[in-house]
Amino acid sequence: MNRYPMWKYAIILIALVVGALFTLPNFFGEAPAVQVSAAKASGKVDSTTRVRVEDALKAGGIAADLISLDGTSLKVRLADTDTQIKAKDVIQKALNPDVGNPGYVVALNLLSRSPAWLRSVNAAPMYLGLDLRGGVHFMLQVEMQAALTKKVESLTGDIRSGLREKNVRHSGITRNAQQIEILFRDTPTLDAAKALIADQFTDLQVSSAPDGTQYKLTASIKPEAARRVQDQALKQNITTLHNRINELGVAEPVIQQQGLDRIVVQLPGVQDTAKAKDILGRTATLELRMVDDSAEAQAAASGNAVVPFGTERFLERDGRAVIVKKQVILTGDSLTDAQPGLDSQSQQPKVDLTVDAKGGRIMRDVSRENLKKRMAIVLFEKGKGEVLTAPVIQGELGNRFQISGSMSITEANDLALLLRAGSLAAPMEIIEERTIGPSLGAENIAKGFNSVTWGFVAVTVFMCMYYMLFGVISSVSLAVNLLLLVAVLSMLQATLTLPGMAAMALVLGMAIDANVLINERVREELRNGASPQAAIHAGYDRAWATILDSNVTTLIAGMALLAFGSGPVRGFAVVHCLGILTSMFSGVFFSRGLVNLWYGRQNKLKNVSIGTVWRPEPEAQIKPSQG
């Protein structure tokens, strides 16, 4: 009756082994580290950088516990904070001899002390939030007026192209602040321009007035369209920050909107505020411009002549100079996707680009007029431009086109990554910054750990005293629940914050509720006169429906918090929902396995250790006297 088949015990054993394996990395803690990443989006951190760092540390007499190349960054794990600061200075001098133009960002960080055999099976500790790990917090203000100005500039060019296509002649079109002003010589032309704008540019509102002998049409963005532009600018900036910071290897950064025009950025583990600003300052903008290949431009590229009027001089990644026209054809915000691949005909590496509808229209016009000419993709970082590539236009382009030529597969991947990262829709400035030291984070961890520990001890003592052996089994199940919860959080690489630790303490109380229901149901069966084996079987079977109902309703509330909450609320909800799932496994499946293992083999079971079973006293009976 109360026997588990071997496959169920195999599941329990596998769950325990996997849980212990993935929980173990959390006990090793974190060590001070130095993180090296490229200062430019087009830069690289590779094995050559690693050799330079190793040589610099050896020359400085610094022994590193571990040097690992992790994606786009190099991390050096050290013994203590004093060695960390010394190592940072040594690496900084070795990699950045030119302080004014650094090639690498060298920042303080934290790195797990997990041994290599755990890392080899991808067992890693949970990510810790800013309140537990320490790090830097920034509040950024988005300049919304700049986003509107950028939109007006784009509309100015679109209106100019639209008037030219419809052959509507004008005496000049200019942008004045956030308004577009167009001069016309007669009223019929003015009316034609109004009709075109009303038909093709629904986001604009227009007005007209005489201006001397001419007529001036003034177009401005409608209020509802302006709000839409600002919302899109904020969302694009958040996406761009995510892309750039994720490429730097910062574990689980928090980037979220606050208010109408502010963005909160939290970088856990980064202790150097100045370097964190450098990381944020790496957000770049992309522009597509035509290359000037005239004789004057070629002379200017070689350094033998002055740059022609209306052009600028930039360097390619290999150091060659390119003369690029100032007129911007397309910006990075029109680019929707960039993927590397191989050309089906030549089998050469390529990058497939996709632009939005407006960008596709512009690319068709420009490519039709500039066949066999070069177009440059310019990346701007911190006010400095660099030509990523300058391919030749081979045919009429549209919403989708490709870049191919003399590039390797690695270069194609890097170029696609840079293009996908996008550009900022509006500039930002830091209006608030603060650093949370690792000592404060360690104090928070200690307090959270103590709260979970003492909560577990209190529940265990009560259960053992009240339910005897069944209380011991319930306590073991509770420990397994905690083990599995930490293991799942570690496998998912979820971020644990203080609210998450509060949810963990709450889960302990909720998880034991299932065992209380089971134990009381077993007691009830015993009071009703059932045999011990039958009472155990009926107790687990009949309590399951109640346990399922209570956990499902609680899970629904947790899912609502997860869906509609943000920040700390989501952190609480993640631990809460996972804890409910692990508690159903440990409280029912695992605890029954232990009970079956202990009592199931006893054929003639007389009693069970489940505390005092209160039986109702028999009612007094009144019988008539015999006489």
DOTIGU-684924 format. One record per residue (C-alpha): residue number from 1; x, y, z. Coordinates in steps of 0.25 Angstrom, whole numbers, plus 5000, padded with zeros to 4 digits. Layout:
<pts>
PT   i east north   up
PT NUM    X     Y    Z
...
</pts>
This chain:
<pts>
PT   i east north   up
PT   1 5000  5000 5000
PT   2 5011  5010 5004
PT   3 5022  5006 4995
PT   4 5029  5014 4984
PT   5 5034  5008 4972
PT   6 5049  5009 4969
PT   7 5047  5019 4958
PT   8 5041  5029 4968
PT   9 5053  5028 4977
PT  10 5062  5030 4965
PT  11 5055  5043 4962
PT  12 5057  5047 4977
PT  13 5071  5043 4977
PT  14 5074  5051 4964
PT  15 5067  5063 4969
PT  16 5075  5063 4981
PT  17 5088  5061 4974
PT  18 5085  5072 4964
PT  19 5080  5081 4974
PT  20 5093  5080 4983
PT  21 5102  5082 4971
PT  22 5095  5095 4966
PT  23 5094  5100 4980
PT  24 5108  5098 4984
PT  25 5114  5110 4976
PT  26 5106  5119 4985
PT  27 5115  5116 4997
PT  28 5128  5120 4991
PT  29 5125  5135 4991
PT  30 5131  5145 4982
PT  31 5145  5150 4981
PT  32 5151  5164 4976
PT  33 5153  5165 4962
PT  34 5158  5174 4950
PT  35 5149  5174 4938
PT  36 5156  5179 4924
PT  37 5147  5182 4913
PT  38 5149  5190 4900
PT  39 5147  5205 4901
PT  40 5141  5206 4887
PT  41 5130  5198 4881
PT  42 5139  5193 4870
PT  43 5150  5189 4879
PT  44 5153  5175 4883
PT  45 5157  5167 4896
PT  46 5164  5154 4891
PT  47 5175  5145 4895
PT  48 5186  5155 4891
PT  49 5180  5165 4902
PT  50 5180  5153 4911
PT  51 5195  5151 4909
PT  52 5198  5166 4911
PT  53 5190  5166 4924
PT  54 5198  5154 4929
PT  55 5211  5160 4925
PT  56 5207  5173 4932
PT  57 5203  5166 4945
PT  58 5216  5157 4945
PT  59 5224  5170 4943
PT  60 5217  5176 4955
PT  61 5219  5164 4964
PT  62 5204  5162 4965
PT  63 5199  5147 4966
PT  64 5185  5145 4960
PT  65 5176  5134 4965
PT  66 5169  5133 4951
PT  67 5169  5140 4938
PT  68 5157  5137 4929
PT  69 5153  5142 4915
PT  70 5138  5143 4917
PT  71 5131  5148 4904
PT  72 5135  5162 4901
PT  73 5142  5164 4914
PT  74 5154  5159 4922
PT  75 5153  5157 4936
PT  76 5165  5155 4946
PT  77 5161  5149 4960
PT  78 5170  5154 4972
PT  79 5172  5150 4986
PT  80 5168  5163 4993
PT  81 5164  5178 4990
PT  82 5178  5183 4992
PT  83 5183  5174 4982
PT  84 5171  5178 4973
PT  85 5174  5193 4973
PT  86 5189  5190 4970
PT  87 5186  5181 4959
PT  88 5176  5191 4953
PT  89 5187  5202 4953
PT  90 5197  5192 4946
PT  91 5187  5187 4936
PT  92 5183  5202 4933
PT  93 5197  5206 4930
PT  94 5200  5194 4921
PT  95 5187  5195 4913
PT  96 5185  5210 4912
PT  97 5199  5217 4910
PT  98 5191  5229 4904
PT  99 5182  5234 4915
PT 100 5175  5243 4906
PT 101 5170  5232 4896
PT 102 5169  5219 4904
PT 103 5167  5207 4897
PT 104 5162  5199 4908
PT 105 5152  5201 4920
PT 106 5159  5195 4933
PT 107 5148  5194 4944
PT 108 5147  5188 4958
PT 109 5137  5176 4959
PT 110 5134  5164 4967
PT 111 5136  5149 4962
PT 112 5131  5136 4967
PT 113 5141  5127 4975
PT 114 5134  5114 4970
PT 115 5145  5104 4966
PT 116 5147  5100 4952
PT 117 5140  5086 4953
PT 118 5127  5093 4956
PT 119 5129  5103 4945
PT 120 5132  5092 4935
PT 121 5117  5087 4938
PT 122 5112  5101 4936
PT 123 5108  5101 4951
PT 124 5109  5116 4955
PT 125 5104  5124 4967
PT 126 5091  5133 4966
PT 127 5093  5147 4962
PT 128 5092  5156 4973
PT 129 5084  5170 4972
PT 130 5090  5183 4975
PT 131 5086  5183 4989
PT 132 5093  5170 4992
PT 133 5105  5170 4983
PT 134 5108  5185 4983
PT 135 5111  5193 4971
PT 136 5107  5206 4964
PT 137 5093  5213 4962
PT 138 5091  5224 4952
PT 139 5079  5232 4949
PT 140 5079  5238 4935
PT 141 5071  5249 4929
PT 142 5067  5248 4914
PT 143 5067  5261 4907
PT 144 5053  5260 4900
PT 145 5054  5273 4893
PT 146 5066  5267 4885
PT 147 5058  5256 4881
PT 148 5047  5265 4875
PT 149 5058  5273 4868
PT 150 5064  5260 4862
PT 151 5050  5256 4857
PT 152 5047  5270 4851
PT 153 5061  5269 4844
PT 154 5056  5256 4838
PT 155 5043  5261 4834
PT 156 5050  5273 4827
PT 157 5057  5264 4818
PT 158 5045  5255 4815
PT 159 5037  5268 4812
PT 160 5048  5273 4803
PT 161 5048  5259 4795
PT 162 5032  5259 4795
PT 163 5031  5273 4789
PT 164 5042  5269 4778
PT 165 5035  5256 4775
PT 166 5021  5264 4773
PT 167 5029  5275 4765
PT 168 5024  5285 4775
PT 169 5034  5297 4774
PT 170 5038  5305 4786
PT 171 5047  5316 4789
PT 172 5054  5310 4801
PT 173 5051  5300 4813
PT 174 5058  5302 4826
PT 175 5057  5297 4840
PT 176 5054  5308 4851
PT 177 5056  5301 4865
PT 178 5045  5291 4864
PT 179 5037  5297 4853
PT 180 5039  5295 4838
PT 181 5037  5307 4829
PT 182 5035  5307 4814
PT 183 5034  5319 4805
PT 184 5025  5319 4792
PT 185 5023  5329 4781
PT 186 5008  5327 4779
PT 187 4996  5322 4786
PT 188 4993  5310 4777
PT 189 5007  5304 4780
PT 190 5004  5307 4795
PT 191 4991  5299 4794
PT 192 4998  5288 4787
PT 193 5008  5287 4798
PT 194 4998  5287 4808
PT 195 4990  5276 4802
PT 196 5003  5268 4801
PT 197 5007  5270 4815
PT 198 4992  5266 4820
PT 199 4993  5254 4811
PT 200 5007  5248 4814
PT 201 5011  5255 4828
PT 202 4999  5253 4837
PT 203 5008  5256 4849
PT 204 5009  5270 4845
PT 205 5000  5282 4846
PT 206 5002  5294 4837
PT 207 4999  5309 4836
PT 208 5002  5319 4826
PT 209 5003  5334 4825
PT 210 5009  5345 4815
PT 211 5023  5348 4816
PT 212 5026  5360 4808
PT 213 5024  5357 4793
PT 214 5023  5342 4796
PT 215 5016  5332 4805
PT 216 5021  5324 4817
PT 217 5016  5311 4821
PT 218 5020  5307 4835
PT 219 5019  5292 4840
PT 220 5020  5287 4854
PT 221 5018  5273 4861
PT 222 5004  5271 4867
PT 223 5004  5270 4882
PT 224 5000  5255 4882
PT 225 5010  5252 4871
PT 226 5021  5259 4880
PT 227 5017  5250 4892
PT 228 5018  5238 4883
PT 229 5032  5242 4878
PT 230 5037  5244 4893
PT 231 5032  5230 4897
PT 232 5039  5224 4885
PT 233 5051  5231 4888
PT 234 5051  5227 4903
PT 235 5049  5212 4899
PT 236 5060  5212 4888
PT 237 5070  5218 4898
PT 238 5066  5207 4908
PT 239 5068  5196 4897
PT 240 5081  5202 4893
PT 241 5086  5203 4907
PT 242 5082  5188 4909
PT 243 5090  5184 4897
PT 244 5103  5192 4900
PT 245 5103  5188 4915
PT 246 5100  5174 4912
PT 247 5112  5173 4902
PT 248 5121  5178 4913
PT 249 5119  5166 4921
PT 250 5112  5173 4933
PT 251 5104  5162 4940
PT 252 5089  5165 4941
PT 253 5089  5180 4939
PT 254 5075  5187 4943
PT 255 5071  5197 4933
PT 256 5057  5202 4934
PT 257 5048  5215 4932
PT 258 5045  5224 4943
PT 259 5035  5235 4941
PT 260 5033  5241 4927
PT 261 5048  5244 4923
PT 262 5057  5237 4933
PT 263 5064  5224 4932
PT 264 5070  5216 4944
PT 265 5083  5208 4942
PT 266 5088  5198 4952
PT 267 5101  5191 4950
PT 268 5103  5180 4961
PT 269 5118  5177 4964
PT 270 5124  5189 4958
PT 271 5130  5197 4969
PT 272 5137  5208 4961
PT 273 5127  5220 4958
PT 274 5137  5227 4948
PT 275 5138  5214 4940
PT 276 5123  5211 4940
PT 277 5121  5225 4934
PT 278 5131  5221 4923
PT 279 5122  5209 4921
PT 280 5110  5217 4919
PT 281 5117  5227 4911
PT 282 5120  5216 4901
PT 283 5106  5217 4895
PT 284 5108  5220 4880
PT 285 5101  5226 4868
PT 286 5101  5221 4854
PT 287 5100  5229 4842
PT 288 5100  5225 4827
PT 289 5107  5235 4818
PT 290 5112  5236 4804
PT 291 5127  5235 4801
PT 292 5134  5246 4793
PT 293 5143  5239 4783
PT 294 5147  5252 4775
PT 295 5161  5255 4772
PT 296 5161  5266 4783
PT 297 5155  5257 4793
PT 298 5166  5246 4790
PT 299 5177  5257 4792
PT 300 5171  5261 4805
PT 301 5170  5246 4809
PT 302 5185  5245 4807
PT 303 5188  5257 4815
PT 304 5193  5265 4803
PT 305 5181  5275 4802
PT 306 5170  5282 4811
PT 307 5157  5274 4813
PT 308 5147  5279 4802
PT 309 5135  5288 4807
PT 310 5123  5280 4812
PT 311 5131  5267 4815
PT 312 5138  5261 4827
PT 313 5150  5252 4829
PT 314 5149  5239 4837
PT 315 5158  5227 4839
PT 316 5154  5213 4835
PT 317 5157  5202 4845
PT 318 5170  5198 4838
PT 319 5174  5213 4839
PT 320 5172  5217 4825
PT 321 5165  5231 4823
PT 322 5152  5233 4816
PT 323 5146  5246 4812
PT 324 5131  5246 4815
PT 325 5120  5256 4812
PT 326 5113  5263 4823
PT 327 5099  5260 4819
PT 328 5093  5249 4827
PT 329 5085  5239 4818
PT 330 5080  5230 4829
PT 331 5082  5228 4844
PT 332 5083  5216 4853
PT 333 5069  5218 4858
PT 334 5064  5214 4844
PT 335 5071  5200 4845
PT 336 5063  5189 4850
PT 337 5072  5177 4849
PT 338 5086  5173 4845
PT 339 5090  5158 4843
PT 340 5103  5152 4838
PT 341 5103  5141 4828
PT 342 5109  5135 4815
PT 343 5106  5140 4801
PT 344 5099  5129 4793
PT 345 5107  5132 4781
PT 346 5121  5135 4785
PT 347 5121  5129 4799
PT 348 5127  5141 4805
PT 349 5123  5146 4818
PT 350 5112  5157 4818
PT 351 5103  5165 4827
PT 352 5088  5166 4824
PT 353 5082  5179 4828
PT 354 5067  5182 4830
PT 355 5062  5196 4831
PT 356 5048  5202 4833
PT 357 5039  5207 4823
PT 358 5044  5221 4823
PT 359 5058  5216 4822
PT 360 5055  5207 4811
PT 361 5049  5219 4803
PT 362 5061  5227 4805
PT 363 5071  5215 4801
PT 364 5063  5213 4788
PT 365 5065  5228 4784
PT 366 5079  5229 4789
PT 367 5084  5216 4782
PT 368 5077  5219 4769
PT 369 5084  5232 4768
PT 370 5098  5227 4773
PT 371 5100  5214 4766
PT 372 5115  5209 4767
PT 373 5118  5219 4778
PT 374 5122  5216 4792
PT 375 5113  5218 4804
PT 376 5120  5219 4818
PT 377 5114  5214 4831
PT 378 5120  5223 4842
PT 379 5120  5220 4856
PT 380 5120  5232 4866
PT 381 5125  5230 4880
PT 382 5128  5241 4890
PT 383 5128  5251 4879
PT 384 5138  5243 4870
PT 385 5134  5236 4857
PT 386 5140  5224 4851
PT 387 5136  5217 4838
PT 388 5132  5203 4840
PT 389 5131  5200 4826
PT 390 5130  5207 4812
PT 391 5124  5197 4802
PT 392 5120  5200 4787
PT 393 5106  5201 4784
PT 394 5104  5190 4773
PT 395 5089  5192 4770
PT 396 5076  5198 4775
PT 397 5074  5196 4790
PT 398 5061  5195 4798
PT 399 5056  5191 4812
PT 400 5066  5179 4811
PT 401 5080  5179 4806
PT 402 5094  5173 4809
PT 403 5108  5177 4812
PT 404 5119  5168 4806
PT 405 5133  5169 4802
PT 406 5147  5167 4808
PT 407 5143  5163 4822
PT 408 5145  5150 4830
PT 409 5133  5143 4837
PT 410 5138  5149 4851
PT 411 5138  5163 4845
PT 412 5124  5160 4839
PT 413 5119  5156 4853
PT 414 5125  5168 4859
PT 415 5119  5178 4849
PT 416 5105  5172 4851
PT 417 5107  5173 4866
PT 418 5110  5188 4865
PT 419 5099  5191 4855
PT 420 5089  5183 4864
PT 421 5093  5191 4876
PT 422 5086  5203 4870
PT 423 5087  5218 4874
PT 424 5082  5227 4884
PT 425 5069  5234 4880
PT 426 5072  5245 4889
PT 427 5084  5250 4898
PT 428 5085  5247 4913
PT 429 5092  5252 4925
PT 430 5094  5246 4938
PT 431 5086  5254 4949
PT 432 5088  5244 4961
PT 433 5099  5234 4964
PT 434 5102  5226 4976
PT 435 5111  5214 4980
PT 436 5107  5203 4989
PT 437 5120  5196 4994
PT 438 5122  5181 4995
PT 439 5122  5182 5011
PT 440 5108  5187 5011
PT 441 5104  5177 5002
PT 442 5110  5166 5010
PT 443 5103  5172 5023
PT 444 5090  5171 5015
PT 445 5093  5156 5011
PT 446 5096  5153 5026
PT 447 5083  5159 5031
PT 448 5075  5152 5020
PT 449 5082  5139 5022
PT 450 5080  5140 5037
PT 451 5065  5142 5035
PT 452 5063  5130 5026
PT 453 5072  5122 5036
PT 454 5064  5126 5048
PT 455 5051  5124 5041
PT 456 5055  5110 5037
PT 457 5060  5106 5051
PT 458 5047  5112 5058
PT 459 5038  5104 5048
PT 460 5046  5091 5050
PT 461 5046  5092 5065
PT 462 5031  5093 5065
PT 463 5029  5082 5055
PT 464 5038  5072 5062
PT 465 5031  5075 5076
PT 466 5017  5075 5071
PT 467 5018  5063 5060
PT 468 5029  5055 5066
PT 469 5035  5046 5054
PT 470 5026  5052 5044
PT 471 5031  5066 5048
PT 472 5045  5062 5046
PT 473 5041  5056 5032
PT 474 5034  5070 5029
PT 475 5046  5077 5034
PT 476 5055  5069 5024
PT 477 5045  5072 5013
PT 478 5046  5087 5016
PT 479 5061  5086 5015
PT 480 5060  5079 5002
PT 481 5050  5090 4997
PT 482 5060  5101 5001
PT 483 5071  5093 4994
PT 484 5063  5092 4981
PT 485 5059  5106 4981
PT 486 5073  5111 4982
PT 487 5077  5101 4971
PT 488 5066  5105 4962
PT 489 5069  5120 4964
PT 490 5084  5117 4961
PT 491 5081  5109 4948
PT 492 5072  5120 4943
PT 493 5083  5130 4947
PT 494 5072  5139 4954
PT 495 5075  5151 4961
PT 496 5073  5150 4976
PT 497 5070  5163 4984
PT 498 5066  5166 4998
PT 499 5051  5165 4994
PT 500 5055  5151 4988
PT 501 5061  5147 5001
PT 502 5048  5152 5008
PT 503 5040  5143 4998
PT 504 5049  5131 5002
PT 505 5046  5133 5017
PT 506 5031  5134 5013
PT 507 5032  5121 5005
PT 508 5037  5113 5017
PT 509 5025  5116 5024
PT 510 5016  5113 5012
PT 511 5023  5100 5009
PT 512 5021  5094 5023
PT 513 5006  5097 5021
PT 514 5005  5085 5012
PT 515 5012  5076 5022
PT 516 5003  5081 5033
PT 517 4990  5077 5025
PT 518 4996  5063 5022
PT 519 5000  5061 5037
PT 520 4986  5066 5042
PT 521 4979  5057 5031
PT 522 4987  5045 5036
PT 523 4983  5048 5050
PT 524 4968  5049 5046
PT 525 4969  5035 5040
PT 526 4975  5029 5052
PT 527 4964  5036 5061
PT 528 4954  5029 5052
PT 529 4960  5016 5055
PT 530 4967  5013 5042
PT 531 4980  5005 5043
PT 532 4993  5012 5042
PT 533 4997  5008 5028
PT 534 4983  5012 5023
PT 535 4983  5025 5031
PT 536 4996  5029 5024
PT 537 4991  5025 5010
PT 538 4978  5032 5012
PT 539 4985  5044 5019
PT 540 4994  5047 5006
PT 541 4983  5044 4996
PT 542 4972  5052 5002
PT 543 4981  5064 5006
PT 544 4986  5065 4992
PT 545 4974  5072 4986
PT 546 4974  5083 4997
PT 547 4989  5085 4995
PT 548 4987  5086 4980
PT 549 4976  5097 4982
PT 550 4983  5105 4992
PT 551 4996  5105 4984
PT 552 4990  5108 4971
PT 553 4982  5120 4976
PT 554 4995  5125 4983
PT 555 5002  5123 4970
PT 556 4992  5131 4962
PT 557 4994  5143 4971
PT 558 5009  5141 4969
PT 559 5008  5141 4954
PT 560 5000  5154 4955
PT 561 5011  5160 4963
PT 562 5021  5155 4952
PT 563 5013  5160 4941
PT 564 5009  5174 4946
PT 565 5020  5177 4956
PT 566 5034  5183 4953
PT 567 5047  5184 4960
PT 568 5047  5178 4974
PT 569 5033  5173 4973
PT 570 5037  5164 4961
PT 571 5049  5159 4969
PT 572 5039  5155 4980
PT 573 5029  5149 4970
PT 574 5040  5140 4964
PT 575 5045  5134 4977
PT 576 5030  5133 4982
PT 577 5026  5125 4969
PT 578 5038  5116 4968
PT 579 5036  5113 4983
PT 580 5022  5109 4982
PT 581 5026  5099 4971
PT 582 5038  5093 4979
PT 583 5029  5092 4991
PT 584 5019  5084 4984
PT 585 5030  5074 4980
PT 586 5037  5073 4994
PT 587 5024  5074 5003
PT 588 5017  5063 4996
PT 589 5025  5055 4987
PT 590 5038  5055 4995
PT 591 5032  5054 5008
PT 592 5023  5042 5004
PT 593 5036  5035 4999
PT 594 5042  5037 5013
PT 595 5030  5032 5020
PT 596 5028  5020 5011
PT 597 5043  5017 5012
PT 598 5042  5017 5028
PT 599 5028  5011 5030
PT 600 5025  5004 5017
PT 601 5033  4992 5019
PT 602 5027  4989 5032
PT 603 5015  4979 5030
PT 604 5010  4979 5044
PT 605 5010  4993 5047
PT 606 5004  4996 5061
PT 607 5006  5011 5062
PT 608 5012  5023 5056
PT 609 5020  5034 5062
PT 610 5012  5046 5059
PT 611 5009  5053 5073
PT 612 4997  5051 5081
PT 613 4985  5046 5074
PT 614 4973  5052 5082
PT 615 4961  5042 5081
PT 616 4947  5046 5085
PT 617 4942  5041 5099
PT 618 4931  5031 5098
PT 619 4917  5037 5101
PT 620 4911  5033 5115
PT 621 4899  5024 5113
PT 622 4887  5024 5122
PT 623 4880  5010 5123
PT 624 4867  5007 5131
PT 625 4869  4999 5144
PT 626 4865  4985 5145
PT 627 4856  4982 5156
</pts>
